[in-house]
């Protein structure tokens, strides 16, 4: 009976661990963010016209993101392409494009607390940038021209479960 109780307790721990959310902004979490992007009409359709096409004829845009308090070494990547007139995320995970062209690409970072606030919809991109809550490198005028979709993007951390521990480096 004693061994059965221990075995059941061990299975409960394993089951809990198996379903734990990945660390927010880890490669696994970013893959889920890519899927969520593709299910959000505001991102897919709202960025389809000019935004996704501003890519210097490479055919894609790159977004790098990380949590400031976890460090730049934990950065992940989203790759967005025009597919059938829609801005589709075709990759989310570890950085594959380390060299950015910030005339068309974006790097964004904020503290975990700030990502959580933006994810909860407490404020949008304008306030986040104006008050320095979101550190941002990339075409700012372009970003300002797509505030609705940009806000939808900043709400992804509130839609995708993520553990608060820093991603493994």
SELO-737737 format. One line per field, with one value per atom (N, C-alpha, C): residue in one letter; residue number from 1; x, y, z. Coordinates in Angstrom, 3 decimals. Each point is the difference from the previous one (the first is absolute). Layout:
N
r <- a, ...
k <- NUM, ...
X <- X, ...
Y <- Y, ...
Z <- Z, ...
This chain:
169
r <- x, x, x, x, x, x, x, x, x, x, x, x, x, x, x, x, x, x, x, x, x, x, x, x, x, x, x, x, x, x, x, x, x, x, x, x, x, x, x, x, x, x, x, x, x, x, x, x, x, x, x, x, x, x, x, x, x, x, x, x, x, x, x, x, x, x, x, x, x, x, x, x, x, x, x, x, x, x, x, x, x, x, x, x, x, x, x, x, x, x, x, x, x, x, x, x, x, x, x, x, x, x, x, x, x, x, x, x, x, x, x, x, x, x, x, x, x, x, x, x, x, x, x, x, x, x, x, x, x, x, x, x, x, x, x, x, x, x, x, x, x, x, x, x, x, x, x, x, x, x, x, x, x, x, x, x, x, x, x, x, x, x, x, x, x, x, x, x, x, x, x, x, x, x, x, x, x, x, x, x, x, x, x, x, x, x, x, x, x, x, x, x, x, x, x, x, x, x, x, x, x, x, x, x, x, x, x, x, x, x, x, x, x, x, x, x, x, x, x, x, x, x, x, x, x, x, x, x, x, x, x, x, x, x, x, x, x, x, x, x, x, x, x, x, x, x, x, x, x, x, x, x, x, x, x, x, x, x, x, x, x, x, x, x, x, x, x, x, x, x, x, x, x, x, x, x, x, x, x, x, x, x, x, x, x, x, x, x, x, x, x, x, x, x, x, x, x, x, x, x, x, x, x, x, x, x, x, x, x, x, x, x, x, x, x, x, x, x, x, x, x, x, x, x, x, x, x, x, x, x, x, x, x, x, x, x, x, x, x, x, x, x, x, x, x, x, x, x, x, x, x, x, x, x, x, x, x, x, x, x, x, x, x, x, x, x, x, x, x, x, x, x, x, x, x, x, x, x, x, x, x, x, x, x, x, x, x, x, x, x, x, x, x, x, x, x, x, x, x, x, x, x, x, x, x, x, x, x, x, x, x, x, x, x, x, x, x, x, x, x, x, x, x, x, x, x, x, x, x, x, x, x, x, x, x, x, x, x, x, x, x, x, x, x, x, x, x, x, x, x, x, x, x, x, x, x, x, x, x, x, x, x, x, x, x, x, x, x, x, x, x, x, x, x, x, x, x, x, x, x, x, x, x, x, x, x, x, x, x, x, x, x, x, x, x, x, x, x, x, x, x, x, x, x, x, x, x
k <- 1, 1, 1, 2, 2, 2, 3, 3, 3, 4, 4, 4, 5, 5, 5, 6, 6, 6, 7, 7, 7, 8, 8, 8, 9, 9, 9, 10, 10, 10, 11, 11, 11, 12, 12, 12, 13, 13, 13, 14, 14, 14, 15, 15, 15, 16, 16, 16, 17, 17, 17, 18, 18, 18, 19, 19, 19, 20, 20, 20, 21, 21, 21, 22, 22, 22, 23, 23, 23, 24, 24, 24, 25, 25, 25, 26, 26, 26, 27, 27, 27, 28, 28, 28, 29, 29, 29, 30, 30, 30, 31, 31, 31, 32, 32, 32, 33, 33, 33, 34, 34, 34, 35, 35, 35, 36, 36, 36, 37, 37, 37, 38, 38, 38, 39, 39, 39, 40, 40, 40, 41, 41, 41, 42, 42, 42, 43, 43, 43, 44, 44, 44, 45, 45, 45, 46, 46, 46, 47, 47, 47, 48, 48, 48, 49, 49, 49, 50, 50, 50, 51, 51, 51, 52, 52, 52, 53, 53, 53, 54, 54, 54, 55, 55, 55, 56, 56, 56, 57, 57, 57, 58, 58, 58, 59, 59, 59, 60, 60, 60, 61, 61, 61, 62, 62, 62, 63, 63, 63, 64, 64, 64, 65, 65, 65, 66, 66, 66, 67, 67, 67, 68, 68, 68, 69, 69, 69, 70, 70, 70, 71, 71, 71, 72, 72, 72, 73, 73, 73, 74, 74, 74, 75, 75, 75, 76, 76, 76, 77, 77, 77, 78, 78, 78, 79, 79, 79, 80, 80, 80, 81, 81, 81, 82, 82, 82, 83, 83, 83, 84, 84, 84, 85, 85, 85, 86, 86, 86, 87, 87, 87, 88, 88, 88, 89, 89, 89, 90, 90, 90, 91, 91, 91, 92, 92, 92, 93, 93, 93, 94, 94, 94, 95, 95, 95, 96, 96, 96, 97, 97, 97, 98, 98, 98, 99, 99, 99, 100, 100, 100, 101, 101, 101, 102, 102, 102, 103, 103, 103, 104, 104, 104, 105, 105, 105, 106, 106, 106, 107, 107, 107, 108, 108, 108, 109, 109, 109, 110, 110, 110, 111, 111, 111, 112, 112, 112, 113, 113, 113, 114, 114, 114, 115, 115, 115, 116, 116, 116, 117, 117, 117, 118, 118, 118, 119, 119, 119, 120, 120, 120, 121, 121, 121, 122, 122, 122, 123, 123, 123, 124, 124, 124, 125, 125, 125, 126, 126, 126, 127, 127, 127, 128, 128, 128, 129, 129, 129, 130, 130, 130, 131, 131, 131, 132, 132, 132, 133, 133, 133, 134, 134, 134, 135, 135, 135, 136, 136, 136, 137, 137, 137, 138, 138, 138, 139, 139, 139, 140, 140, 140, 141, 141, 141, 142, 142, 142, 143, 143, 143, 144, 144, 144, 145, 145, 145, 146, 146, 146, 147, 147, 147, 148, 148, 148, 149, 149, 149, 150, 150, 150, 151, 151, 151, 152, 152, 152, 153, 153, 153, 154, 154, 154, 155, 155, 155, 156, 156, 156, 157, 157, 157, 158, 158, 158, 159, 159, 159, 160, 160, 160, 161, 161, 161, 162, 162, 162, 163, 163, 163, 164, 164, 164, 165, 165, 165, 166, 166, 166, 167, 167, 167, 168, 168, 168, 169, 169, 169
X <- 0.823, -0.823, 0.869, 1.094, 0.909, 0.598, 0.392, 0.599, -1.021, -1.244, -1.056, -0.202, -0.007, -0.155, 1.160, 1.201, 1.188, -0.070, -0.378, -0.102, -1.053, -1.148, -1.055, 0.451, 0.708, 0.521, 1.001, 0.860, 0.989, -0.689, -1.030, -0.744, -0.696, -0.532, -0.654, 1.000, 1.199, 1.040, 0.386, 0.193, 0.354, -1.098, -1.232, -1.121, -0.059, 0.224, 0.002, 1.143, 1.173, 1.176, -0.196, -0.613, -0.188, -0.902, -0.911, -0.932, 0.349, 1.149, 0.405, 0.193, -0.373, 0.177, 1.486, 0.414, 1.402, 0.302, 1.254, 0.393, -0.428, -0.605, -0.427, 1.195, -0.173, 0.984, 1.145, -0.209, 0.929, -0.271, 0.841, -0.212, -1.354, -0.346, -1.278, -1.178, 0.103, -1.058, -0.149, 1.123, -0.032, -0.626, 0.188, -0.677, -1.518, -0.437, -1.434, -0.478, 0.843, -0.347, -0.177, 0.815, -0.121, -1.365, -0.392, -1.323, -1.117, 0.142, -1.017, -0.083, 1.148, 0.039, -0.913, 0.171, -0.724, -1.498, -0.423, -1.423, -0.623, 0.802, -0.468, -0.195, -1.237, -0.306, 0.610, 0.076, 0.575, 1.467, 0.736, 1.404, 0.102, -0.700, 0.098, -0.493, -1.140, -0.570, 0.478, 0.122, 0.375, 1.426, 0.854, 1.394, 0.289, -1.047, 0.175, 0.343, -0.471, 0.206, 1.446, 0.258, 1.323, 1.031, -0.394, 0.964, 0.835, -0.633, 0.750, 0.771, -0.464, 0.668, 1.242, 0.146, 1.218, 1.070, 0.661, 0.974, 1.283, 0.219, 1.184, 0.133, -1.130, -0.076, 0.605, 0.088, 0.463, -1.152, -1.227, -1.167, -0.435, 0.649, -0.359, 0.444, -0.585, 0.402, 0.338, 0.909, 0.426, -0.349, -0.506, -0.224, 0.777, 0.909, 0.703, -0.627, -0.204, -0.560, 0.680, 0.018, 0.502, -0.456, 0.164, -0.315, 1.283, 0.000, 1.194, 0.661, -0.814, 0.549, 0.587, -0.248, 0.583, 1.241, 0.193, 1.208, -0.168, 0.820, -0.029, 0.307, 0.757, 0.351, -1.227, -1.129, -1.229, -0.921, 0.478, -0.800, -0.543, -1.230, -0.607, -0.439, -0.569, -0.270, -1.338, -0.652, -1.166, 0.365, -0.376, 0.220, -1.372, -0.261, -1.301, 0.155, -0.875, 0.049, -1.392, 0.003, -1.245, -0.337, -1.127, -0.479, -1.442, -0.211, -1.353, -0.650, 0.784, -0.531, -0.233, 0.582, -0.140, 1.386, 0.123, 1.264, 0.036, 0.630, 0.004, 1.332, -0.086, 1.189, 0.388, 1.206, 0.455, 1.026, 0.476, 0.956, -0.045, 0.064, 0.140, 0.896, 1.069, 0.911, 1.325, 1.040, 1.350, 0.401, 0.887, 0.442, 0.698, -0.497, 0.616, 0.636, -0.417, 0.501, 0.622, 1.241, 0.597, 0.287, 0.202, 0.263, -1.315, -0.315, -1.259, 0.215, -1.001, -0.033, -1.134, 0.346, -1.022, -0.715, 0.281, -0.820, -1.326, 0.004, -1.218, -0.310, 0.997, -0.155, -0.132, -0.440, -0.260, 0.687, 0.531, 0.450, -0.744, -0.662, -0.787, 0.325, 0.148, 0.159, -0.598, -0.440, -0.590, 0.194, -0.161, 0.088, -1.187, 0.132, -1.087, -1.276, 0.122, -1.178, -0.670, 0.789, -0.567, -0.652, 0.637, -0.627, -1.345, -0.046, -1.260, -1.057, 0.392, -0.947, -0.531, 0.904, -0.435, -0.861, 0.388, -0.767, -1.399, -0.152, -1.319, -0.819, 0.589, -0.721, -0.080, 0.884, -0.028, 0.367, 0.806, 0.332, 0.541, 0.006, 0.412, 1.400, 0.336, 1.360, 0.422, -0.925, 0.367, 0.499, -0.762, 0.407, 1.264, 0.066, 1.161, 1.285, -0.063, 1.195, 0.283, -1.048, 0.190, 0.623, -0.390, 0.507, 1.174, 0.521, 1.170, -0.257, -1.245, -0.327, 0.334, -0.043, 0.378, 1.199, 1.095, 1.196, -0.151, 0.252, -0.406, 1.053, 0.461, 0.883, -0.649, -0.117, -0.644, -0.660, -0.737, -0.644, -1.181, 0.271, -1.016, -1.189, 0.257, -1.101, -0.920, 0.601, -0.800, -0.845, 0.611, -0.713, -1.166, 0.240, -1.052, -1.157, 0.264, -1.069, -0.884, 0.387, -0.783, -0.251, -0.460, -0.170, -0.995, -1.081, -0.968, 0.631, 0.611, 0.676, 1.166, 0.738, 1.115, -0.506, -1.139, -0.592, -0.398, -0.555, -0.359, 1.247, 1.098, 1.261, 0.450, -0.083, 0.449, -0.894, -1.180, -0.891, 0.249, 0.885, 0.298, 0.479, 0.843, 0.401, -1.167, -1.103, -1.172, -0.863, 0.241, -0.802, 0.691, 1.315, 0.774, 0.559, -0.382, 0.537, 1.526, 0.612, 1.461, 0.475, 0.934, 0.586, 0.836, 0.023, 0.717, 1.508, 0.456, 1.433, 0.635, 1.229, 0.690, 0.251, -0.098, 0.312, 1.466, 0.282, 1.385, 0.793, 1.218, 0.845, 0.717
Y <- -1.190, 1.190, 1.258, -0.044, 1.141, 0.315, -1.052, 0.216, 0.529, -0.399, 0.488, 1.494, 0.459, 1.428, 0.802, -0.522, 0.696, 0.052, -1.085, -0.041, 0.980, 0.048, 0.934, 1.447, 0.287, 1.357, 0.362, -0.935, 0.243, 0.243, -0.773, 0.202, 1.361, 0.418, 1.313, 1.111, -0.105, 1.005, -0.001, -1.175, -0.083, 0.558, -0.283, 0.503, 1.517, 0.575, 1.449, 0.617, -0.600, 0.502, -0.087, -1.075, -0.200, 1.075, 0.560, 0.985, 1.436, 0.183, 1.349, 0.866, 1.253, 0.931, 0.260, 0.186, 0.330, 1.395, 0.273, 1.330, 1.034, 1.103, 1.057, 0.501, 0.032, 0.426, -0.985, -1.243, -1.067, -0.379, -0.841, -0.443, -0.702, -0.843, -0.719, 0.977, 0.963, 1.001, 0.811, 0.368, 0.813, -0.779, -1.313, -0.824, 0.089, -0.012, 0.155, 1.405, 1.003, 1.374, 0.090, -0.721, -0.029, -0.571, -1.092, -0.591, 0.974, 0.659, 0.966, 1.175, 0.455, 1.072, -0.374, -1.225, -0.431, -0.154, -0.019, -0.106, 1.361, 1.053, 1.341, 0.813, 0.236, 0.709, 1.398, 0.659, 1.352, -0.027, -1.030, -0.125, -0.477, -1.068, -0.618, 0.940, 0.653, 0.888, 1.437, 0.461, 1.384, 0.354, -1.016, 0.241, -0.467, -0.394, -0.606, 1.001, 1.211, 0.949, 0.509, 1.073, 0.621, -0.660, -0.300, -0.411, -1.203, -1.098, -1.226, 0.141, 0.880, 0.188, 0.882, 0.733, 0.791, -0.948, -0.709, -1.005, 0.022, 1.076, 0.155, -1.155, -0.443, -1.076, -1.323, -0.205, -1.289, -0.988, 0.532, -0.860, -0.282, 0.607, -0.248, 1.156, 0.051, 0.925, -0.849, 0.477, -0.703, 0.859, -0.653, 0.647, -0.795, 0.657, -0.604, 0.526, -0.881, 0.436, -0.712, 0.714, -0.610, 0.800, -0.625, 0.638, 0.612, 1.298, 0.732, -0.614, -0.376, -0.539, -1.399, -0.651, -1.324, 0.108, 1.137, 0.238, -0.233, 0.706, -0.051, -1.405, -0.788, -1.359, -0.906, 0.406, -0.809, 0.418, 0.857, 0.528, -1.130, 0.185, -0.926, 0.773, -0.716, 0.604, -0.441, 0.945, -0.267, 0.412, -0.820, 0.328, 0.114, 1.166, 0.306, 0.167, -0.654, 0.074, 0.309, 0.548, 0.198, -1.331, -0.568, -1.257, 0.220, -0.024, 0.181, 1.285, 1.077, 1.293, 0.155, -0.867, 0.069, 0.007, 0.678, 0.050, -1.220, -1.060, -1.267, -0.237, -0.511, -0.400, -1.386, -0.126, -1.275, -0.684, 0.731, -0.593, 0.755, -0.742, 0.562, -0.921, 0.543, -0.833, 0.682, -0.818, 0.516, 0.912, 0.923, 0.948, -0.746, 0.210, -0.546, 1.096, 1.238, 1.155, 0.987, -0.220, 0.878, 1.413, 0.168, 1.319, 0.627, 1.093, 0.682, 1.207, 0.315, 1.232, 0.816, 0.888, 0.735, 1.066, 0.051, 0.819, -0.720, -1.337, -0.784, -0.991, -0.354, -0.987, 0.689, -0.774, 0.542, -0.820, 0.688, -0.633, 0.705, -0.802, 0.561, -0.744, 0.773, -0.624, 0.886, -0.662, 0.668, -0.940, 0.532, -0.867, -0.965, -1.074, -0.968, 0.685, 0.861, 0.706, 0.843, 0.691, 0.839, -0.845, -1.129, -0.890, -0.481, -0.334, -0.464, 1.095, 1.238, 1.118, 0.214, -0.010, 0.183, -1.182, -1.213, -1.193, 0.026, 0.641, 0.117, 1.141, 0.755, 1.103, 1.240, 0.107, 1.165, 1.284, -0.118, 1.132, -0.541, 0.867, -0.407, 0.461, -0.116, 0.293, 1.456, 0.926, 1.415, 0.318, -0.358, 0.242, -0.789, -1.237, -0.845, 0.629, 0.556, 0.613, 1.373, 0.802, 1.357, 0.008, -0.957, -0.047, -0.955, -0.513, -0.866, -1.371, -0.406, -1.316, -1.115, 0.325, -0.924, 0.610, -0.704, 0.441, -0.558, 0.840, -0.297, 0.505, -0.860, 0.406, -0.473, 0.887, -0.340, 1.235, -0.173, 1.144, 0.529, 0.980, 0.522, 0.641, 0.735, 0.634, -1.084, -1.051, -1.114, -0.611, -0.236, -0.580, 0.899, 1.315, 0.933, 0.006, -0.422, -0.025, -1.238, -0.943, -1.237, -0.257, 1.027, -0.100, -1.083, -0.185, -1.042, -1.387, -0.399, -1.294, -0.077, 1.091, 0.017, -0.283, 0.572, -0.252, -1.470, -0.579, -1.425, -0.851, 0.387, -0.721, 0.068, 1.185, 0.166, -0.739, -0.416, -0.748, -1.509, -0.452, -1.436, -0.571, 0.713, -0.584, -0.256, 0.664, -0.240, -1.143, -0.422, -1.062, -1.360, 0.001, -1.244, -0.248, -1.094, -0.268, -0.085, 0.628, -0.025, 0.033, -0.866, -0.047, 1.273, 0.498, 1.250, -0.203, -1.254, -0.252, 0.451, 0.448, 0.401, -1.222, 0.194, -1.105, -0.412, -1.254, -0.477, 0.717, 0.335, 0.727, -0.960
Z <- 0.000, 0.000, 0.000, 0.761, 0.100, -1.373, -0.734, -1.313, -1.006, 0.125, -0.880, 0.206, 1.236, 0.299, -0.564, 0.157, -0.529, -1.526, -0.617, -1.463, -0.501, 0.672, -0.395, 0.163, 1.074, 0.214, -1.096, -0.349, -1.061, -1.338, -0.305, -1.239, -0.025, 1.119, 0.080, -0.283, 0.555, -0.247, -1.471, -0.589, -1.413, -0.883, 0.312, -0.795, 0.059, 1.172, 0.154, -0.791, 0.078, -0.699, -1.509, -0.468, -1.432, -0.605, 0.780, -0.534, 0.393, 0.587, 0.407, -1.246, 0.112, -1.110, -0.214, -1.243, -0.249, 0.544, 0.235, 0.461, -1.038, 0.480, -0.912, -0.809, -1.306, -0.988, -0.178, 0.398, -0.350, -1.458, -0.579, -1.380, -0.139, 0.970, -0.050, 0.099, 0.910, 0.158, -1.291, -0.612, -1.219, -1.151, -0.042, -1.009, 0.202, 1.249, 0.287, -0.369, 0.200, -0.387, -1.514, -0.742, -1.463, -0.395, 0.635, -0.274, 0.363, 1.148, 0.436, -0.976, -0.511, -0.996, -1.167, -0.507, -1.192, 0.228, 1.255, 0.332, 0.307, -0.052, 0.342, -1.280, -0.368, -1.252, -0.034, 1.142, 0.024, -0.426, 0.395, -0.413, -1.450, -0.313, -1.325, -1.098, 0.220, -1.007, 0.171, 1.236, 0.264, -0.403, -0.086, -0.391, -1.420, -0.727, -1.320, -1.099, 0.109, -1.099, -0.063, 0.666, -0.091, 0.923, 1.233, 1.020, -0.421, -0.329, -0.319, -1.308, -0.857, -1.296, 0.108, 1.095, 0.222, 0.536, -0.911, 0.413, -0.824, -0.735, -0.856, -0.994, -0.502, -0.996, 0.468, 1.323, 0.532, 0.076, 0.058, 0.101, 1.429, 0.999, 1.398, 0.881, 1.191, 1.057, 1.224, 0.801, 1.217, 1.214, 1.024, 1.295, 1.036, 0.684, 1.134, 1.276, 0.979, 1.278, 1.155, 1.116, 1.227, 1.200, 1.143, 1.276, 0.535, 0.193, 0.406, 1.232, 0.989, 1.234, -0.179, -1.128, -0.280, -0.879, -0.628, -0.782, -1.494, -0.743, -1.457, -0.534, 0.757, -0.440, -0.117, 0.587, -0.052, -1.152, -0.870, -1.109, -0.883, -0.473, -0.952, -1.241, -0.960, -1.303, -0.567, -0.649, -0.842, -1.423, -0.964, -1.412, -0.650, -0.600, -0.583, -1.515, -0.757, -1.465, -0.562, -1.201, -0.744, -0.660, 0.427, -0.599, -0.427, -1.294, -0.553, 0.503, 0.074, 0.401, 1.493, 0.792, 1.457, 0.636, 1.148, 0.748, 0.921, -0.453, 0.725, 0.704, 1.212, 0.730, -0.509, -0.513, -0.546, 0.899, 1.017, 0.937, 1.317, 1.065, 1.334, 0.802, 0.557, 0.787, 0.244, 0.075, 0.230, -1.161, 0.267, -1.026, -1.140, -1.206, -1.212, -0.840, 0.226, -0.758, 0.982, 0.404, 1.011, -0.497, -1.310, -0.551, -0.413, 0.663, -0.255, -0.901, -0.806, -0.762, 0.602, 0.920, 0.732, -0.833, -1.292, -0.884, -0.270, 0.188, -0.240, 1.125, 0.809, 1.070, 1.351, 0.991, 1.331, 1.082, 0.994, 1.236, 1.125, 0.841, 1.097, 1.280, 1.076, 1.306, 1.072, 1.050, 1.161, 1.179, 1.186, 1.172, -0.012, 0.741, 0.102, 0.468, 1.000, 0.522, -1.093, -0.808, -1.066, -1.090, -0.400, -0.980, 0.528, 1.287, 0.601, -0.030, 0.272, -0.037, -1.420, -0.970, -1.393, -0.432, 0.395, -0.333, 0.576, 1.156, 0.640, -0.599, -0.927, -0.625, 0.870, 1.008, 0.886, -0.740, -1.048, -0.856, -1.312, -0.994, -1.338, -0.351, -1.271, -0.447, 0.154, -0.195, 0.097, 1.409, 0.996, 1.387, 0.338, -0.474, 0.279, -0.537, -1.198, -0.599, 0.605, 0.193, 0.512, 1.393, 0.836, 1.365, 0.164, -1.111, 0.045, 0.612, 0.047, 0.566, -0.979, -1.291, -1.058, -0.714, 0.044, -0.741, -1.410, -0.977, -1.360, -0.968, -0.881, -1.088, -1.285, -0.955, -1.266, -0.571, -1.089, -0.657, 0.817, 0.846, 0.924, -0.717, -1.079, -0.735, -0.565, -0.523, -0.512, 1.125, 1.140, 1.142, 0.417, -0.010, 0.397, -0.994, -1.237, -1.007, 0.122, 0.861, 0.175, 1.485, 0.702, 1.454, 0.432, -0.728, 0.368, -0.017, -1.125, -0.014, 0.985, 0.178, 0.933, 1.417, 0.330, 1.318, 0.138, -1.068, 0.027, 0.218, -0.608, 0.184, 1.464, 0.596, 1.389, 0.995, -0.437, 0.878, -0.050, -0.891, -0.071, 1.337, 0.776, 1.291, 0.954, -0.195, 0.827, -0.511, -1.233, -0.608, 0.052, 0.121, -0.023, 1.389, 0.636, 1.329, -0.040, 0.972, 0.065, 1.439, 0.310, 1.322, 0.193, 1.215, 0.280, 0.171, 0.077, 0.071, -1.316, 0.048, -1.226, -0.875, -1.325, -0.916, 0.157, -0.279, 0.036, -1.081, 0.330, -0.972, -0.914
